[in-house]
Amino acid sequence: MADRVVTLNAGSSSVKFALFAADAEWPRLIVSGAVDGLGARPRFRVAVVDGEASEKQLAAKLTHRQAIAMIFEWIEDAYPVAAVSAIGHRVVHGGLRFAAPVIVDDETLVELRAFVPLAPLHQPHNLAGIEGAREAFPQVPQVACFDTAFHRGHAFVDDAYALPYSYYERGLRRFGFHGLSYEYIARRLREIDPIHAEAGVVVAHLGNGASLCAMKGGRSVATSMGFSALEGLPMGTRCGQIDPGLLLYLLQSEAMTAEELSRLLYERSGLLGLSGVSHDMRALEASADPRAAAAIAYFIHRIKMEIAALAAVIGGLDALVFTAGIGERSSRVRAGVVEGLAWLGLALDATANARNDLIISTAQSRIPVFVAATDEEAMIARHTIETAGLSAMAR
């Protein structure tokens, strides 16, 4: 029987999971699901490949560890012969220390806890997932896969802030995030269009968290996120690019505390803050409130600015890829971005865009524009299989 691996992606209010078989060139998905709504109205969702999907409401008070225990109990009940050979975890921040996936031991956990202040909304839950899985399967290898790893190796000019050089040496620099998604898209693009995949590509990962990545040769050259997951594009509830002088003003002249400022920037800004309606693009597009339309316009405007900047970094744009929730499903956002970049040589096929086709540019477009589904779980599974040495993939 092929080795089986479980992937865990623990976020602030959910724990996503998937079970894969390592019996093909790429991990083969068997089942996926999530416990979401933690802290509010949690529910357990599961979808079996070529099978049924189901969901059920859970008790209101459910911790991340309880959710993880529930997931493993379900897997063992549903697949009694499917022994778990390894468990892979999405970990948002690997700092400068981790530039590749790693098998987690006690020392590694201590190092990863030191990065909690760098990713306060995500890192604690990622580590809770690892700790819960180690308790449930103490003999099974746990593999940490890092969102920052894909961006390691950037040039100094793409990594540094214009602070005294000693700050750069201390590790206060641009890390970038969404790396597992970008790595998957880089591999997927080699299948779709191997020629353009090796050229200058900008990938737009647009979801509740949003960023852009410029690639050459399938490798990250620059990205819009920086030291934290606040920088760059506006997001569902995060502010994106902002003048640090404004932050100093709020701290000094309005006596805002650091905790209040953190809540403002992480939880009350972005699309939610601008619109006053929702952080969800679907709700904004359905709303008649002019502030919702203004929030969408601002989002599109910032995406265009960042794409143009990244195109300059890689010496021109050869392909554009949209991915993640908004990128894969919002024809309105894609149209605004592509039509706003017509001067770069992009031409939109409105019919293909409305259908969410793989290619949404016209045949005459100088630059192809793709819509490609990302799959962070498959990327985690691949890394886990390779790192734990479970199959021919590892050799």
C-alpha positions in Angstrom: 0.0 0.0 0.0 1.3 3.5 -0.8 2.4 5.8 1.9 -0.3 8.2 3.2 0.4 11.7 4.3 -1.8 14.2 6.1 -1.5 17.9 5.6 -2.6 20.5 8.2 -3.1 24.2 7.6 -4.1 25.8 10.9 -5.3 29.4 10.6 -6.8 31.8 13.1 -10.3 30.4 12.9 -9.9 27.1 11.0 -7.9 24.0 10.6 -7.8 22.7 7.0 -6.7 19.1 6.4 -6.1 16.7 3.5 -5.1 13.0 3.1 -2.9 12.1 0.2 -1.4 8.9 -1.2 2.2 9.0 -2.4 1.6 6.6 -5.3 2.1 8.9 -8.3 4.4 11.6 -9.6 2.3 14.1 -7.6 0.5 13.3 -4.3 -2.9 11.9 -5.0 -5.7 13.5 -3.0 -8.0 11.1 -1.2 -10.0 13.4 1.0 -10.0 17.0 2.2 -11.9 19.0 4.7 -11.7 21.6 7.5 -13.0 22.5 10.9 -13.8 26.2 10.5 -15.6 28.9 12.4 -13.5 28.3 15.5 -14.4 30.8 18.2 -17.9 31.4 16.7 -20.0 28.6 15.1 -17.6 25.8 14.2 -18.5 23.2 11.7 -16.8 20.1 10.3 -16.6 19.8 6.5 -15.2 16.9 4.5 -15.2 16.0 0.8 -14.1 12.6 -0.5 -12.6 12.6 -4.0 -15.1 11.0 -6.4 -17.4 10.6 -3.3 -19.8 12.5 -1.1 -19.3 15.8 0.7 -20.8 16.4 4.2 -20.7 18.9 7.0 -22.0 19.2 10.6 -22.2 21.9 13.2 -20.0 21.4 16.3 -20.0 22.7 19.9 -19.4 26.4 20.1 -16.4 26.1 22.4 -13.8 24.2 20.5 -10.0 24.8 20.6 -7.5 24.3 17.8 -6.1 21.2 19.5 -9.6 19.7 19.9 -10.3 20.4 16.3 -7.0 18.7 15.3 -7.8 15.7 17.5 -11.3 15.5 15.8 -9.7 15.5 12.4 -7.3 12.6 13.2 -10.1 10.6 14.8 -12.2 11.0 11.7 -9.3 9.9 9.4 -8.7 6.8 11.5 -12.4 5.9 11.6 -12.9 6.5 7.8 -9.6 5.0 6.6 -8.7 2.3 9.2 -6.1 0.7 6.8 -4.5 4.0 5.9 -1.6 4.3 8.3 -0.3 7.8 8.3 3.4 7.8 7.4 4.0 11.6 7.8 2.2 14.8 8.6 3.0 18.1 6.8 2.2 21.5 8.2 2.0 24.9 6.7 4.1 27.3 8.9 3.8 30.9 7.9 7.2 32.1 9.1 10.6 30.4 8.9 12.7 33.5 9.4 16.2 33.4 8.0 16.9 30.0 9.6 14.6 27.9 7.5 14.8 28.1 3.7 13.4 24.6 3.0 11.0 22.1 4.7 12.3 20.5 7.8 11.4 17.6 10.1 10.3 19.1 13.4 12.0 18.1 16.6 11.9 19.8 20.1 14.7 22.2 19.1 13.0 23.2 15.9 9.8 24.0 17.8 11.7 26.3 20.1 13.1 28.2 17.1 9.7 28.5 15.4 8.2 29.9 18.6 10.7 32.8 18.4 9.0 33.8 15.1 5.5 34.3 16.7 6.0 38.1 17.0 6.7 38.2 13.2 3.4 36.5 12.3 1.1 36.9 15.3 -2.1 36.0 13.5 -0.8 32.7 12.0 2.3 31.3 13.7 0.7 30.4 17.1 -2.0 28.3 15.3 0.5 26.7 13.0 2.5 25.6 16.0 -0.6 24.4 17.8 -1.2 22.2 14.8 2.3 20.7 15.0 2.0 20.1 18.8 -1.4 18.5 18.5 -0.3 16.2 15.7 2.8 15.2 17.7 0.6 14.3 20.6 -1.7 12.2 18.4 1.0 10.5 16.4 4.3 10.7 18.5 6.1 8.3 16.2 5.2 9.9 12.9 7.5 12.5 11.2 6.2 16.0 11.3 7.3 18.2 8.5 7.1 22.0 8.6 6.7 23.7 5.2 7.3 27.5 5.2 5.5 30.3 3.4 8.6 32.4 3.5 11.0 29.8 2.1 10.2 30.3 -1.6 11.4 33.9 -1.3 14.7 33.3 0.4 17.6 34.1 -1.9 16.3 37.5 -3.0 18.9 40.2 -3.9 19.9 42.7 -1.2 17.9 45.4 -3.0 14.7 43.3 -2.8 15.3 42.2 0.8 16.5 45.3 2.6 14.8 48.3 4.2 16.6 51.6 4.1 17.4 51.4 7.8 20.9 51.2 9.3 22.7 48.2 7.9 22.9 46.6 11.3 19.1 46.1 11.2 19.4 44.1 8.0 22.1 42.0 9.7 19.8 41.3 12.6 17.2 39.9 10.2 14.8 42.9 10.0 14.2 42.6 6.3 11.6 41.6 3.7 10.5 38.0 4.0 7.5 37.7 1.8 4.7 35.2 2.2 2.3 32.9 0.3 5.4 31.0 -0.9 3.7 27.6 -0.9 1.1 29.0 -3.3 3.6 30.6 -5.5 5.8 27.5 -5.6 2.8 25.4 -6.7 1.8 27.9 -9.4 5.4 28.0 -10.7 5.3 24.2 -11.2 1.8 24.3 -12.6 2.8 27.0 -15.1 5.6 24.7 -16.4 2.8 22.2 -17.3 0.5 24.9 -18.9 3.1 26.9 -20.8 6.7 25.8 -20.3 8.2 28.6 -22.4 6.5 31.5 -20.5 7.1 29.7 -17.2 10.8 30.3 -17.5 10.4 34.0 -18.5 9.3 37.0 -16.4 6.0 36.2 -14.7 4.0 38.0 -12.1 1.6 35.9 -10.0 -1.3 37.6 -8.2 -2.4 35.6 -5.2 -5.6 37.5 -4.4 -7.6 36.2 -1.4 -8.4 37.4 2.1 -4.7 37.7 2.2 -3.3 39.2 -1.0 0.2 39.6 -2.5 2.1 39.5 -5.7 5.3 37.7 -6.7 7.6 38.3 -9.6 9.4 35.2 -10.9 12.1 34.4 -13.4 13.0 30.8 -14.2 10.3 29.7 -11.8 12.1 31.3 -8.9 10.9 34.3 -6.7 12.7 37.5 -7.5 10.6 40.0 -5.6 7.3 40.1 -3.8 4.9 42.7 -2.5 4.7 41.5 1.1 7.7 42.3 3.4 8.7 41.9 7.0 5.1 41.1 7.9 2.0 40.1 6.1 0.7 43.7 6.3 2.8 45.2 3.5 1.8 45.6 -0.1 -1.7 45.1 -1.3 -4.8 45.9 0.8 -6.4 42.7 1.9 -9.7 41.5 3.5 -9.0 43.2 6.9 -5.3 44.2 6.6 -4.2 47.6 5.4 -1.4 46.9 2.9 1.1 49.7 2.1 0.9 52.6 4.5 3.0 55.6 5.4 4.9 54.8 8.6 4.5 58.5 9.5 0.8 57.9 9.8 1.4 55.1 12.3 3.7 57.4 14.3 1.0 60.0 14.3 -1.6 57.6 15.7 0.8 56.5 18.4 2.0 59.9 19.4 -0.8 62.4 18.7 -3.8 60.2 19.2 -2.3 58.2 22.1 -3.2 54.9 20.4 -1.6 51.9 22.2 0.5 49.3 20.3 -2.3 46.7 20.8 -5.0 49.1 19.4 -2.8 49.9 16.5 -2.2 46.2 15.8 -6.0 45.5 15.8 -6.5 48.5 13.5 -4.0 47.3 10.9 -4.7 43.6 11.0 -8.4 43.4 11.8 -10.2 46.6 10.9 -8.6 47.9 7.7 -8.4 46.7 4.1 -11.6 46.0 2.2 -13.6 45.8 5.4 -12.3 49.2 6.7 -12.7 51.0 3.3 -16.2 49.6 2.6 -17.7 49.4 6.0 -19.6 46.5 4.4 -17.5 43.3 4.4 -14.1 41.9 4.0 -15.5 39.4 1.5 -15.2 40.3 -2.2 -18.4 38.4 -3.0 -20.4 40.6 -0.6 -18.7 43.8 -1.9 -19.5 42.9 -5.5 -23.2 42.3 -4.6 -23.5 45.5 -2.6 -25.1 48.7 -3.9 -23.2 50.7 -1.3 -20.8 53.2 -3.1 -18.2 52.6 -0.4 -18.1 48.9 -1.5 -17.5 50.0 -5.1 -14.8 52.4 -3.9 -13.1 49.6 -1.9 -13.0 47.4 -5.0 -11.6 50.2 -7.1 -8.9 50.8 -4.6 -8.0 47.1 -4.5 -7.7 47.0 -8.3 -5.7 50.3 -8.3 -3.1 49.0 -5.9 -2.8 45.7 -7.8 -2.0 47.6 -11.0 0.6 49.7 -9.3 2.3 46.7 -7.8 2.3 44.7 -11.0 3.9 47.6 -12.9 6.6 47.9 -10.2 7.4 44.2 -10.2 7.5 44.2 -14.0 10.2 46.8 -13.8 12.2 44.6 -11.3 12.3 41.6 -13.7 12.9 43.7 -16.8 9.5 43.4 -18.4 6.3 41.3 -18.1 6.0 38.0 -20.1 3.0 36.5 -18.4 0.5 37.3 -15.7 -1.3 34.7 -13.5 -4.3 35.2 -11.2 -4.8 32.7 -8.4 -6.4 32.2 -4.9 -10.1 32.9 -4.0 -10.5 36.4 -5.6 -8.0 35.8 -8.3 -9.7 32.6 -9.4 -13.3 33.7 -9.1 -13.7 37.5 -9.5 -14.0 38.4 -13.2 -14.6 42.0 -12.1 -11.3 42.3 -10.4 -9.4 40.6 -13.1 -11.0 42.8 -15.8 -10.1 45.9 -13.9 -6.5 44.9 -13.6 -6.0 43.6 -17.1 -7.8 46.5 -18.8 -5.8 48.9 -16.6 -2.6 47.4 -17.9 -3.4 47.5 -21.6 -0.4 49.8 -22.1 1.8 46.8 -21.1 0.4 44.8 -24.0 -2.4 42.9 -22.2 -5.7 42.4 -23.9 -8.7 40.8 -22.2 -11.1 38.2 -23.7 -14.3 39.2 -21.8 -16.1 36.0 -22.6 -13.2 33.8 -21.4 -12.8 36.0 -18.3 -16.5 35.6 -17.4 -16.1 31.8 -17.6 -13.0 31.8 -15.4 -11.1 30.1 -18.3 -7.5 29.0 -17.9 -6.5 31.7 -20.4 -8.4 35.0 -20.3 -6.3 37.1 -22.7 -7.1 37.4 -26.4 -5.0 35.6 -29.1 -3.7 39.1 -30.0 -2.6 39.9 -26.5 1.2 40.4 -26.4 1.2 38.9 -22.9 -0.8 35.8 -21.9 -3.0 36.1 -18.8 -3.8 32.9 -16.9 -6.3 31.9 -14.2 -4.8 29.0 -12.3 -6.1 27.3 -9.2 -3.5 27.1 -6.4 -3.1 24.1 -4.2 -1.1 24.7 -1.1 -2.1 21.4 0.4 -0.6 19.5 -2.6 2.6 21.4 -2.3 2.8 20.7 1.4 2.2 17.0 0.7 4.9 16.9 -2.0 7.4 18.5 0.4 6.4 16.2 3.2 6.9 13.1 1.0 10.3 14.3 -0.2 11.5 15.5 3.2 10.4 12.3 5.1 11.8 10.1 2.3 8.6 8.2 1.7 8.7 7.4 -2.1 10.5 7.7 -5.3 9.7 11.4 -5.2 12.3 11.8 -2.4 15.0 10.2 -4.6 
